Amino acid sequence: MKKYLSLAWTMFKIGLFTFGGGYGMLSLLEHEFVEKKQWITAEDFLDMVALAESTPGPIAINSATYLGYKRGGALGSAVATISVCIPSFTIIFLISLFFDRFLTLPYVHSAFRGIQACVVFLILSAGVKMFKKLKKTPLAILLLVLVAAALITLSLLSVRFSSVFYVLIGATVGLASYLVLRMREKKRGGDGK
């Protein structure tokens, strides 16, 4: 029971203090679960991000579900998912009651401007940390450079291109690379007989 309470409290805190959606949350998740509590490895974290990004639904909720499952099975998954959602749901519900008056407050407007700058840093920080831990294979570097170039080019040209397509293209290239390597191994094994 202590494990589930600890998981619930940790996910509640992350849900409460994370701004900028799932990508803003990644840095906090990595710090909390990989560095501080050491509940998962850095490699598991990278797998979690890839899985959470490539499955339907918000990355924050998918990440919480994954982490909860790794920590406590199906019950841990449910506890983590609910705990990370409660703060956001509560805050958005309260804001919706006073939305018009809330946005006209100069303090709120200034706070959101500051939060926007922090979110950019959190996303960049998570990206840099993940890049450092990425296995630097030629394929991984090539994909990273191509995706970065495509993102920058399409953004400058104001072309809308969903990030889902980048994930699908990366998955297809990775799978094709794996299949080519397997075929080469089989061929070498067949030649050696």
Secondary structure, 3 states (H helix, E strand, C coil): CHHHHHHHHHHHHHHHHCCCHHHHHHHHHHHHHHHHCCCCCHHHHHHHHHHHHHCCCCHHHHHHHHHHHHHHHHHHHHHHHHHHHHHHHHHHHHHHHCHHHHHHCHHHHHHHHHHHHHHHHHHHHHHHHHHHHCCCCHHHHHHHHHHHHHHHHHHHCCCCCCHHHHHHHHHHHHHHHHHHHHHHHHHHHHHCC
